[in-house]
Amino acid sequence: MKKKLKLTTTKTTENMCNVACNGGDYLRASSNSSTGCRGGQPLQPVVVLLLLIGCCCLSMAAADPLKVVYAVNAGGEEHTDRNGITYEADPLKNVGIASDYGKHLLMIGRTHEHDEMLYRTERYHTTTFGYDFPTDGDGDYALIMKFCEVYFDAPGRKVFDVLLNRKHTVIRQLDIYEQVGRGSAHDEIVYFKINNGRLHYLGEVSDVRNGQLRLDFIKGALDNPKINAFALLKGDISQIPTSEASTRIGPEKPNQGQQERVVRTQRDEIDEDDEDLDDLDELEEEDMIEQHAPPPPPQQQHQHQNHHHQQQQPPQQPQQQQQQQRQEQSQSQTPDSKRAFSGPRQPNPYSMDDSSILLPVFIAIGAFIPLLFCLCKL
């Protein structure tokens, strides 16, 4: 009995494979077996159709792999990275300036040694510049932009925007040094979709003209815009290779794409802290003066008590009274008193004693009188 059941199961499995693979051979496959899935009946045509539809869906899903549409090594030569993406040599010849200044760095952080050359070369311009590149019809896209600060050694020195298709500001106020420092790789990945010849990005829509997109690097008030390399990929965006240098912008993380980068240095934060400390010091000094001040005469104290009884208010907690006094004092301060200091207080140079300045004059006079006396005797 066990052998017969095993044989029947084997024949049924073979029949299902023949149906899924050959489709039209269903009748022949089912007629060769006297048993089916249930009660010795052959498989129903509806089940076969469902199997065929499932196979077609799986094949269509697997037929849309991730592919490289366009990739450029800005300011450099052709290079194939570790993920198999081939970046062609920079096609721009008379636009901007190609630079390999990054080659003097010993290493590039946050990337593999094989791909360091993508971050050592760049193209920059003293004004806005950009690239035109092709698309590949409708679908999901990812634009990978590679940056590396190889020159400046402080934040707030190079800041610029990146514009896609002349409308979508995909990166605002990019300060590479503020993001990763000097000599470190920084990738920005922008996700968007093209449908019926229109580009969709975070609720914004623009037309794709002649199957071409435009990527512009906008000149700002702080130095020149630049790009080290970029690549346009299409297909299953979940397969996009990422690293510690990658920052995603777009449908994957819409909040990140909408947040504007604020260029703020550590010096600003220190100045604000110093301003708060100065206000606290002044308040503490005033409190100390009030505590050590001599008590008023009895008559004045009596008048003060009467005046206090006339204008008596509901009692408050000591902490609330201190907070209220500090708020009133801070409001009554002049703008000069709220000026932030970036370091310790320096002594007033005009409060120095004038005798120290006249000391060299006295020494010169004392040395000249004996010399004059000797000359007169000669």
PATIMAR-652963 format. One record per residue (C-alpha): residue number from 1; residue in one letter; x, y, z. Coordinates in nm, 4 decimals. Example, Ala and Ser with C-alpha at 12.3 -4.5 7.8 and 13.67 -1.06 7.14 Angstrom:
REM residues 2
+-----+------+----------+----------+----------+
! pos ! code !        X !        Y !        Z !
+-----+------+----------+----------+----------+
!   1 !    A !   1.2300 !  -0.4500 !   0.7800 !
!   2 !    S !   1.3670 !  -0.1060 !   0.7140 !
+-----+------+----------+----------+----------+
END
This chain:
REM residues 378
+-----+------+----------+----------+----------+
! pos ! code !        X !        Y !        Z !
+-----+------+----------+----------+----------+
!   1 !    M !   0.0000 !   0.0000 !   0.0000 !
!   2 !    K !   0.2828 !   0.2404 !   0.0830 !
!   3 !    K !   0.4514 !   0.1673 !  -0.2499 !
!   4 !    K !   0.1284 !   0.2343 !  -0.4392 !
!   5 !    L !   0.0753 !   0.5676 !  -0.2530 !
!   6 !    K !   0.4315 !   0.6729 !  -0.3265 !
!   7 !    L !   0.3902 !   0.5909 !  -0.6943 !
!   8 !    T !   0.0642 !   0.7839 !  -0.7124 !
!   9 !    T !   0.2212 !   1.0913 !  -0.5483 !
!  10 !    T !   0.5112 !   1.0820 !  -0.7907 !
!  11 !    K !   0.2809 !   1.0676 !  -1.0909 !
!  12 !    T !   0.0695 !   1.3549 !  -0.9599 !
!  13 !    T !   0.3790 !   1.5730 !  -0.9087 !
!  14 !    E !   0.4980 !   1.4971 !  -1.2582 !
!  15 !    N !   0.1557 !   1.5914 !  -1.3971 !
!  16 !    M !   0.1612 !   1.9302 !  -1.2138 !
!  17 !    C !   0.5100 !   2.0093 !  -1.3494 !
!  18 !    N !   0.4013 !   1.9170 !  -1.6999 !
!  19 !    V !   0.0971 !   2.1435 !  -1.6693 !
!  20 !    A !   0.2966 !   2.4395 !  -1.5350 !
!  21 !    C !   0.5688 !   2.4078 !  -1.7972 !
!  22 !    N !   0.3838 !   2.2956 !  -2.1117 !
!  23 !    G !   0.0405 !   2.4479 !  -2.0557 !
!  24 !    G !  -0.1235 !   2.2937 !  -2.3599 !
!  25 !    D !  -0.0252 !   1.9379 !  -2.2622 !
!  26 !    Y !  -0.2645 !   1.9401 !  -1.9682 !
!  27 !    L !  -0.5076 !   1.6880 !  -2.1173 !
!  28 !    R !  -0.2329 !   1.4491 !  -2.2123 !
!  29 !    A !  -0.0646 !   1.4830 !  -1.8729 !
!  30 !    S !  -0.3845 !   1.4288 !  -1.6788 !
!  31 !    S !  -0.4927 !   1.1324 !  -1.8925 !
!  32 !    N !  -0.1690 !   0.9473 !  -1.8156 !
!  33 !    S !  -0.2542 !   0.9452 !  -1.4467 !
!  34 !    S !  -0.5630 !   0.7943 !  -1.2950 !
!  35 !    T !  -0.5305 !   0.9934 !  -0.9739 !
!  36 !    G !  -0.5389 !   1.3661 !  -0.9091 !
!  37 !    C !  -0.5138 !   1.5973 !  -0.6193 !
!  38 !    R !  -0.8371 !   1.4912 !  -0.4630 !
!  39 !    G !  -1.0482 !   1.1763 !  -0.4950 !
!  40 !    G !  -0.8863 !   1.0445 !  -0.8111 !
!  41 !    Q !  -1.0198 !   1.3353 !  -1.0193 !
!  42 !    P !  -0.7997 !   1.5208 !  -1.2693 !
!  43 !    L !  -0.6837 !   1.8766 !  -1.2045 !
!  44 !    Q !  -0.9344 !   2.1410 !  -1.2962 !
!  45 !    P !  -0.8555 !   2.3929 !  -1.5772 !
!  46 !    V !  -0.9022 !   2.6808 !  -1.3348 !
!  47 !    V !  -0.6150 !   2.5576 !  -1.1202 !
!  48 !    V !  -0.3984 !   2.5292 !  -1.4286 !
!  49 !    L !  -0.4773 !   2.8862 !  -1.5300 !
!  50 !    L !  -0.3881 !   3.0095 !  -1.1823 !
!  51 !    L !  -0.0558 !   2.8277 !  -1.1994 !
!  52 !    L !   0.0191 !   2.9768 !  -1.5387 !
!  53 !    I !  -0.0693 !   3.3295 !  -1.4218 !
!  54 !    G !   0.1544 !   3.2892 !  -1.1164 !
!  55 !    C !   0.4445 !   3.1742 !  -1.3306 !
!  56 !    C !   0.3967 !   3.4695 !  -1.5667 !
!  57 !    C !   0.3922 !   3.7168 !  -1.2771 !
!  58 !    L !   0.7095 !   3.5710 !  -1.1324 !
!  59 !    S !   0.8824 !   3.5864 !  -1.4688 !
!  60 !    M !   0.7751 !   3.9497 !  -1.5209 !
!  61 !    A !   0.9006 !   4.0460 !  -1.1741 !
!  62 !    A !   1.2335 !   3.8782 !  -1.2378 !
!  63 !    A !   1.2616 !   4.0425 !  -1.5824 !
!  64 !    D !   1.3137 !   4.3942 !  -1.4364 !
!  65 !    P !   1.6598 !   4.3813 !  -1.2808 !
!  66 !    L !   1.8657 !   4.6795 !  -1.1757 !
!  67 !    K !   2.0666 !   4.8224 !  -1.4623 !
!  68 !    V !   2.2991 !   5.1157 !  -1.5155 !
!  69 !    V !   2.1601 !   5.3768 !  -1.7538 !
!  70 !    Y !   2.4427 !   5.6323 !  -1.7330 !
!  71 !    A !   2.7522 !   5.6887 !  -1.5148 !
!  72 !    V !   3.0328 !   5.9479 !  -1.5288 !
!  73 !    N !   3.3592 !   5.9900 !  -1.3398 !
!  74 !    A !   3.3698 !   6.3707 !  -1.3268 !
!  75 !    G !   3.7105 !   6.5119 !  -1.4087 !
!  76 !    G !   3.8616 !   6.1643 !  -1.4439 !
!  77 !    E !   3.9022 !   5.8589 !  -1.6631 !
!  78 !    E !   3.6859 !   5.5495 !  -1.7032 !
!  79 !    H !   3.6573 !   5.3308 !  -1.3959 !
!  80 !    T !   3.4597 !   5.0210 !  -1.2930 !
!  81 !    D !   3.3811 !   5.0140 !  -0.9230 !
!  82 !    R !   3.3513 !   4.7138 !  -0.6902 !
!  83 !    N !   2.9794 !   4.6750 !  -0.7692 !
!  84 !    G !   3.0403 !   4.6438 !  -1.1432 !
!  85 !    I !   2.9193 !   4.9947 !  -1.2335 !
!  86 !    T !   3.1343 !   5.1365 !  -1.5146 !
!  87 !    Y !   3.1833 !   5.5125 !  -1.4920 !
!  88 !    E !   3.2828 !   5.6564 !  -1.8269 !
!  89 !    A !   3.5362 !   5.9348 !  -1.8684 !
!  90 !    D !   3.4084 !   6.2881 !  -1.8179 !
!  91 !    P !   3.2436 !   6.4053 !  -2.1424 !
!  92 !    L !   3.2587 !   6.7750 !  -2.0491 !
!  93 !    K !   3.5672 !   6.9367 !  -2.1976 !
!  94 !    N !   3.4961 !   7.3093 !  -2.2231 !
!  95 !    V !   3.2646 !   7.3492 !  -1.9242 !
!  96 !    G !   3.4102 !   7.4143 !  -1.5811 !
!  97 !    I !   3.7458 !   7.2908 !  -1.4560 !
!  98 !    A !   3.8575 !   6.9272 !  -1.4206 !
!  99 !    S !   4.0733 !   6.8781 !  -1.1131 !
! 100 !    D !   4.2712 !   6.5899 !  -0.9632 !
! 101 !    Y !   4.3726 !   6.7821 !  -0.6509 !
! 102 !    G !   4.2434 !   6.4940 !  -0.4384 !
! 103 !    K !   4.5314 !   6.2728 !  -0.5514 !
! 104 !    H !   4.7627 !   6.4391 !  -0.3000 !
! 105 !    L !   4.5612 !   6.2889 !  -0.0126 !
! 106 !    L !   4.7049 !   5.9705 !   0.1361 !
! 107 !    M !   4.3645 !   5.8028 !   0.1562 !
! 108 !    I !   3.9919 !   5.8655 !   0.1152 !
! 109 !    G !   3.7783 !   5.7723 !   0.4128 !
! 110 !    R !   3.4445 !   5.5872 !   0.4150 !
! 111 !    T !   3.5104 !   5.3983 !   0.0893 !
! 112 !    H !   3.7067 !   5.1009 !  -0.0426 !
! 113 !    E !   4.0576 !   5.1582 !  -0.1738 !
! 114 !    H !   3.9547 !   5.0337 !  -0.5201 !
! 115 !    D !   3.6974 !   5.3161 !  -0.5547 !
! 116 !    E !   3.9058 !   5.5997 !  -0.4099 !
! 117 !    M !   3.9826 !   5.7343 !  -0.7581 !
! 118 !    L !   3.6149 !   5.8249 !  -0.8010 !
! 119 !    Y !   3.6555 !   6.0738 !  -0.5154 !
! 120 !    R !   4.0035 !   6.2037 !  -0.6014 !
! 121 !    T !   3.8980 !   6.3687 !  -0.9302 !
! 122 !    E !   3.6224 !   6.6251 !  -0.9689 !
! 123 !    R !   3.4748 !   6.8942 !  -1.1896 !
! 124 !    Y !   3.3904 !   7.2373 !  -1.0512 !
! 125 !    H !   3.2988 !   7.5728 !  -1.1991 !
! 126 !    T !   3.2926 !   7.9369 !  -1.0915 !
! 127 !    T !   2.9261 !   7.9499 !  -1.1923 !
! 128 !    T !   2.6329 !   7.7097 !  -1.2257 !
! 129 !    F !   2.7030 !   7.4094 !  -1.4494 !
! 130 !    G !   2.5542 !   7.0683 !  -1.5193 !
! 131 !    Y !   2.5239 !   6.7495 !  -1.7227 !
! 132 !    D !   2.2643 !   6.6209 !  -1.9723 !
! 133 !    F !   2.2105 !   6.2447 !  -1.9640 !
! 134 !    P !   1.9592 !   5.9947 !  -2.1127 !
! 135 !    T !   1.6791 !   5.8001 !  -1.9471 !
! 136 !    D !   1.5366 !   5.4575 !  -2.0285 !
! 137 !    G !   1.1605 !   5.5010 !  -2.0424 !
! 138 !    D !   0.9151 !   5.4695 !  -1.7567 !
! 139 !    G !   1.0154 !   5.3090 !  -1.4308 !
! 140 !    D !   1.1810 !   5.3589 !  -1.0927 !
! 141 !    Y !   1.5152 !   5.5383 !  -1.0924 !
! 142 !    A !   1.7946 !   5.6140 !  -0.8471 !
! 143 !    L !   2.0535 !   5.8871 !  -0.8996 !
! 144 !    I !   2.3775 !   5.8323 !  -0.7058 !
! 145 !    M !   2.5977 !   6.1401 !  -0.6623 !
! 146 !    K !   2.9463 !   6.1132 !  -0.5120 !
! 147 !    F !   3.1199 !   6.4001 !  -0.3314 !
! 148 !    C !   3.4436 !   6.4499 !  -0.1394 !
! 149 !    E !   3.5917 !   6.7667 !   0.0113 !
! 150 !    V !   3.9619 !   6.7620 !  -0.0752 !
! 151 !    Y !   4.0546 !   7.1295 !  -0.0296 !
! 152 !    F !   3.8807 !   7.3139 !   0.2544 !
! 153 !    D !   3.9451 !   7.2220 !   0.6173 !
! 154 !    A !   3.6478 !   7.3930 !   0.7842 !
! 155 !    P !   3.2683 !   7.3975 !   0.7443 !
! 156 !    G !   3.0858 !   7.6843 !   0.5795 !
! 157 !    R !   3.3491 !   7.7322 !   0.3081 !
! 158 !    K !   3.1783 !   7.5497 !   0.0172 !
! 159 !    V !   2.7969 !   7.5342 !   0.0095 !
! 160 !    F !   2.5747 !   7.4757 !  -0.2959 !
! 161 !    D !   2.2457 !   7.3231 !  -0.4199 !
! 162 !    V !   2.1746 !   7.0449 !  -0.6696 !
! 163 !    L !   1.8863 !   7.0764 !  -0.9181 !
! 164 !    L !   1.7318 !   6.7860 !  -1.1130 !
! 165 !    N !   1.5546 !   6.8388 !  -1.4454 !
! 166 !    R !   1.5615 !   7.2189 !  -1.4021 !
! 167 !    K !   1.2898 !   7.2084 !  -1.1348 !
! 168 !    H !   1.3510 !   6.9723 !  -0.8437 !
! 169 !    T !   1.5983 !   7.0864 !  -0.5788 !
! 170 !    V !   1.7113 !   6.7431 !  -0.4630 !
! 171 !    I !   1.9904 !   6.8718 !  -0.2345 !
! 172 !    R !   1.9757 !   7.2012 !  -0.0467 !
! 173 !    Q !   2.2727 !   7.3788 !   0.1092 !
! 174 !    L !   2.5165 !   7.0913 !   0.0719 !
! 175 !    D !   2.8247 !   7.1449 !   0.2885 !
! 176 !    I !   3.0420 !   6.8387 !   0.2331 !
! 177 !    Y !   3.2838 !   6.9189 !   0.5145 !
! 178 !    E !   2.9996 !   6.9658 !   0.7602 !
! 179 !    Q !   2.8596 !   6.6258 !   0.6612 !
! 180 !    V !   3.1728 !   6.4076 !   0.6708 !
! 181 !    G !   3.4802 !   6.6296 !   0.7099 !
! 182 !    R !   3.7817 !   6.6535 !   0.4802 !
! 183 !    G !   3.9007 !   6.3641 !   0.2633 !
! 184 !    S !   3.5940 !   6.1408 !   0.3219 !
! 185 !    A !   3.3474 !   5.9983 !   0.0712 !
! 186 !    H !   2.9880 !   6.1223 !   0.0788 !
! 187 !    D !   2.7156 !   5.9753 !  -0.1478 !
! 188 !    E !   2.3709 !   6.1242 !  -0.2042 !
! 189 !    I !   2.1099 !   5.8824 !  -0.3476 !
! 190 !    V !   1.7985 !   6.0463 !  -0.4962 !
! 191 !    Y !   1.4958 !   5.8279 !  -0.5795 !
! 192 !    F !   1.2348 !   5.9306 !  -0.8366 !
! 193 !    K !   0.9930 !   5.7797 !  -1.0888 !
! 194 !    I !   0.9178 !   5.8427 !  -1.4556 !
! 195 !    N !   0.5653 !   5.7690 !  -1.5753 !
! 196 !    N !   0.4255 !   5.8606 !  -1.9194 !
! 197 !    G !   0.7223 !   6.0836 !  -1.9895 !
! 198 !    R !   0.6886 !   6.2820 !  -1.6654 !
! 199 !    L !   0.9266 !   6.2827 !  -1.3707 !
! 200 !    H !   0.7711 !   6.2462 !  -1.0241 !
! 201 !    Y !   0.9737 !   6.3469 !  -0.7179 !
! 202 !    L !   0.8263 !   6.4075 !  -0.3706 !
! 203 !    G !   0.4967 !   6.5352 !  -0.5076 !
! 204 !    E !   0.6584 !   6.7504 !  -0.7778 !
! 205 !    V !   0.6169 !   6.6749 !  -1.1489 !
! 206 !    S !   0.8207 !   6.7849 !  -1.4497 !
! 207 !    D !   0.8399 !   6.6877 !  -1.8176 !
! 208 !    V !   1.1179 !   6.4693 !  -1.9545 !
! 209 !    R !   1.2157 !   6.6359 !  -2.2831 !
! 210 !    N !   1.3451 !   6.4141 !  -2.5627 !
! 211 !    G !   1.4231 !   6.1388 !  -2.3144 !
! 212 !    Q !   1.6919 !   6.3551 !  -2.1502 !
! 213 !    L !   1.7379 !   6.4775 !  -1.7931 !
! 214 !    R !   1.9460 !   6.7681 !  -1.6668 !
! 215 !    L !   2.1540 !   6.7724 !  -1.3482 !
! 216 !    D !   2.2702 !   7.1208 !  -1.2393 !
! 217 !    F !   2.5041 !   7.2244 !  -0.9588 !
! 218 !    I !   2.3955 !   7.5697 !  -0.8458 !
! 219 !    K !   2.6506 !   7.8375 !  -0.7633 !
! 220 !    G !   2.5930 !   7.9901 !  -0.4200 !
! 221 !    A !   2.7546 !   8.2591 !  -0.2111 !
! 222 !    L !   3.0165 !   8.0235 !  -0.0636 !
! 223 !    D !   3.2762 !   7.9080 !  -0.3189 !
! 224 !    N !   3.2118 !   7.6930 !  -0.6268 !
! 225 !    P !   2.9822 !   7.3919 !  -0.6857 !
! 226 !    K !   3.1411 !   7.0572 !  -0.7701 !
! 227 !    I !   3.0769 !   6.6888 !  -0.8403 !
! 228 !    N !   3.3110 !   6.3901 !  -0.8186 !
! 229 !    A !   3.0989 !   6.1243 !  -0.9926 !
! 230 !    F !   2.7372 !   6.0250 !  -1.0510 !
! 231 !    A !   2.5370 !   5.7291 !  -1.1842 !
! 232 !    L !   2.1750 !   5.6796 !  -1.2964 !
! 233 !    L !   2.0264 !   5.3361 !  -1.2246 !
! 234 !    K !   1.6852 !   5.1917 !  -1.3161 !
! 235 !    G !   1.4887 !   4.8913 !  -1.1936 !
! 236 !    D !   1.4587 !   4.7304 !  -0.8542 !
! 237 !    I !   1.5900 !   5.0130 !  -0.6355 !
! 238 !    S !   1.6053 !   4.7797 !  -0.3363 !
! 239 !    Q !   1.9096 !   4.6174 !  -0.4994 !
! 240 !    I !   2.1093 !   4.9404 !  -0.5114 !
! 241 !    P !   2.4477 !   4.8885 !  -0.3452 !
! 242 !    T !   2.5006 !   5.1180 !  -0.0480 !
! 243 !    S !   2.7820 !   5.1870 !   0.1941 !
! 244 !    E !   2.8485 !   5.3960 !   0.5023 !
! 245 !    A !   2.8975 !   5.6952 !   0.2715 !
! 246 !    S !   2.5397 !   5.6769 !   0.1352 !
! 247 !    T !   2.2575 !   5.9161 !   0.2216 !
! 248 !    R !   1.9128 !   5.8358 !   0.0789 !
! 249 !    I !   1.6771 !   6.1086 !  -0.0448 !
! 250 !    G !   1.3373 !   6.0477 !  -0.2008 !
! 251 !    P !   1.0474 !   5.8037 !  -0.1580 !
! 252 !    E !   1.2609 !   5.5806 !   0.0669 !
! 253 !    K !   1.3009 !   5.8621 !   0.3213 !
! 254 !    P !   1.0785 !   6.1575 !   0.2230 !
! 255 !    N !   1.1386 !   6.3484 !   0.5448 !
! 256 !    Q !   1.5083 !   6.3546 !   0.4838 !
! 257 !    G !   1.4616 !   6.4937 !   0.1352 !
! 258 !    Q !   1.2368 !   6.7714 !   0.2621 !
! 259 !    Q !   1.4594 !   6.8762 !   0.5467 !
! 260 !    E !   1.6861 !   7.1664 !   0.4579 !
! 261 !    R !   2.0468 !   7.1401 !   0.5619 !
! 262 !    V !   2.1348 !   7.4256 !   0.7965 !
! 263 !    V !   2.4932 !   7.5422 !   0.7709 !
! 264 !    R !   2.5828 !   7.6082 !   1.1316 !
! 265 !    T !   2.9320 !   7.5984 !   1.2715 !
! 266 !    Q !   3.0432 !   7.5049 !   1.6190 !
! 267 !    R !   3.1461 !   7.8653 !   1.6713 !
! 268 !    D !   2.7811 !   7.9782 !   1.6606 !
! 269 !    E !   2.6843 !   7.7278 !   1.9268 !
! 270 !    I !   2.9733 !   7.8334 !   2.1504 !
! 271 !    D !   2.8774 !   8.2002 !   2.1119 !
! 272 !    E !   2.5205 !   8.1263 !   2.2194 !
! 273 !    D !   2.6451 !   7.9322 !   2.5205 !
! 274 !    D !   2.8762 !   8.2200 !   2.6129 !
! 275 !    E !   2.5857 !   8.4636 !   2.5867 !
! 276 !    D !   2.3776 !   8.2549 !   2.8263 !
! 277 !    L !   2.6698 !   8.2243 !   3.0682 !
! 278 !    D !   2.7295 !   8.6009 !   3.0581 !
! 279 !    D !   2.3658 !   8.6689 !   3.1424 !
! 280 !    L !   2.3820 !   8.4255 !   3.4350 !
! 281 !    D !   2.7054 !   8.5825 !   3.5628 !
! 282 !    E !   2.5533 !   8.9299 !   3.5567 !
! 283 !    L !   2.2456 !   8.8112 !   3.7427 !
! 284 !    E !   2.4585 !   8.6360 !   4.0056 !
! 285 !    E !   2.6678 !   8.9502 !   4.0556 !
! 286 !    E !   2.3549 !   9.1602 !   4.1085 !
! 287 !    D !   2.2219 !   8.9064 !   4.3575 !
! 288 !    M !   2.5501 !   8.9164 !   4.5506 !
! 289 !    I !   2.5398 !   9.2979 !   4.5611 !
! 290 !    E !   2.1861 !   9.2944 !   4.6956 !
! 291 !    Q !   2.2766 !   9.0386 !   4.9628 !
! 292 !    H !   2.5822 !   9.2300 !   5.0857 !
! 293 !    A !   2.4215 !   9.5743 !   5.0675 !
! 294 !    P !   2.3783 !   9.7473 !   5.4102 !
! 295 !    P !   2.0245 !   9.7536 !   5.5519 !
! 296 !    P !   1.8299 !  10.0788 !   5.5007 !
! 297 !    P !   1.7685 !  10.3216 !   5.7913 !
! 298 !    P !   1.4739 !  10.2469 !   6.0182 !
! 299 !    Q !   1.2637 !  10.5295 !   5.8755 !
! 300 !    Q !   1.3179 !  10.4173 !   5.5177 !
! 301 !    Q !   1.2587 !  10.0567 !   5.6207 !
! 302 !    H !   0.9282 !  10.1582 !   5.7812 !
! 303 !    Q !   0.8211 !  10.3468 !   5.4682 !
! 304 !    H !   0.9205 !  10.0499 !   5.2555 !
! 305 !    Q !   0.7104 !   9.8170 !   5.4694 !
! 306 !    N !   0.4080 !  10.0471 !   5.4410 !
! 307 !    H !   0.4501 !  10.0666 !   5.0675 !
! 308 !    H !   0.4835 !   9.6894 !   5.0558 !
! 309 !    H !   0.1579 !   9.6440 !   5.2483 !
! 310 !    Q !  -0.0223 !   9.8821 !   5.0154 !
! 311 !    Q !   0.0882 !   9.6933 !   4.7051 !
! 312 !    Q !   0.0785 !   9.3467 !   4.8517 !
! 313 !    Q !   0.0437 !   9.0676 !   4.5973 !
! 314 !    P !  -0.0273 !   8.6972 !   4.6323 !
! 315 !    P !   0.2750 !   8.5134 !   4.7716 !
! 316 !    Q !   0.4981 !   8.3331 !   4.5249 !
! 317 !    Q !   0.7532 !   8.0590 !   4.5562 !
! 318 !    P !   1.1180 !   8.1692 !   4.5802 !
! 319 !    Q !   1.2071 !   8.0023 !   4.2536 !
! 320 !    Q !   0.9216 !   8.1718 !   4.0705 !
! 321 !    Q !   1.0268 !   8.5105 !   4.2092 !
! 322 !    Q !   1.3838 !   8.4585 !   4.0897 !
! 323 !    Q !   1.2670 !   8.3575 !   3.7437 !
! 324 !    Q !   1.0407 !   8.6619 !   3.7205 !
! 325 !    Q !   1.3224 !   8.8945 !   3.8297 !
! 326 !    R !   1.5586 !   8.7447 !   3.5754 !
! 327 !    Q !   1.3051 !   8.7869 !   3.2969 !
! 328 !    E !   1.2476 !   9.1519 !   3.3878 !
! 329 !    Q !   1.6209 !   9.2199 !   3.4070 !
! 330 !    S !   1.6877 !   9.0468 !   3.0752 !
! 331 !    Q !   1.4171 !   9.2575 !   2.9083 !
! 332 !    S !   1.5563 !   9.5808 !   3.0540 !
! 333 !    Q !   1.9098 !   9.5066 !   2.9332 !
! 334 !    T !   2.0429 !   9.7072 !   2.6415 !
! 335 !    P !   2.1649 !   9.5372 !   2.3210 !
! 336 !    D !   2.5253 !   9.6023 !   2.4221 !
! 337 !    S !   2.4803 !   9.4047 !   2.7428 !
! 338 !    K !   2.3582 !   9.1021 !   2.5442 !
! 339 !    R !   2.6600 !   9.0925 !   2.3171 !
! 340 !    A !   2.8151 !   8.7458 !   2.2982 !
! 341 !    F !   3.1771 !   8.6967 !   2.3982 !
! 342 !    S !   3.3846 !   8.4300 !   2.2275 !
! 343 !    G !   3.6404 !   8.3955 !   2.5060 !
! 344 !    P !   3.7398 !   8.5080 !   2.8582 !
! 345 !    R !   3.7029 !   8.8725 !   2.9514 !
! 346 !    Q !   4.0116 !   9.0812 !   2.8773 !
! 347 !    P !   4.1355 !   9.3662 !   3.0999 !
! 348 !    N !   4.0764 !   9.7215 !   2.9859 !
! 349 !    P !   4.3995 !   9.8399 !   2.8186 !
! 350 !    Y !   4.3199 !  10.2047 !   2.9012 !
! 351 !    S !   4.3096 !  10.1367 !   3.2745 !
! 352 !    M !   4.6894 !  10.0785 !   3.2876 !
! 353 !    D !   4.9085 !  10.3096 !   3.4946 !
! 354 !    D !   5.0763 !  10.5854 !   3.2894 !
! 355 !    S !   5.3956 !  10.5570 !   3.4971 !
! 356 !    S !   5.4887 !  10.2342 !   3.3196 !
! 357 !    I !   5.4768 !  10.4178 !   2.9870 !
! 358 !    L !   5.6981 !  10.7075 !   3.1092 !
! 359 !    L !   5.9586 !  10.4792 !   3.2654 !
! 360 !    P !   6.1697 !  10.4430 !   2.9467 !
! 361 !    V !   6.1688 !  10.8254 !   2.9104 !
! 362 !    F !   6.3082 !  10.8733 !   3.2612 !
! 363 !    I !   6.5791 !  10.6131 !   3.1964 !
! 364 !    A !   6.6843 !  10.7865 !   2.8748 !
! 365 !    I !   6.7033 !  11.1263 !   3.0481 !
! 366 !    G !   6.9076 !  10.9821 !   3.3343 !
! 367 !    A !   7.1568 !  10.8308 !   3.0917 !
! 368 !    F !   7.1814 !  11.1473 !   2.8789 !
! 369 !    I !   7.2652 !  11.3937 !   3.1634 !
! 370 !    P !   7.5997 !  11.2287 !   3.2623 !
! 371 !    L !   7.6930 !  11.2020 !   2.8971 !
! 372 !    L !   7.6209 !  11.5741 !   2.8512 !
! 373 !    F !   7.8275 !  11.6601 !   3.1593 !
! 374 !    C !   8.1284 !  11.4666 !   3.0235 !
! 375 !    L !   8.1049 !  11.6401 !   2.6867 !
! 376 !    C !   8.1036 !  11.9828 !   2.8559 !
! 377 !    K !   8.4250 !  11.9064 !   3.0448 !
! 378 !    L !   8.6005 !  11.8036 !   2.7271 !
+-----+------+----------+----------+----------+
END
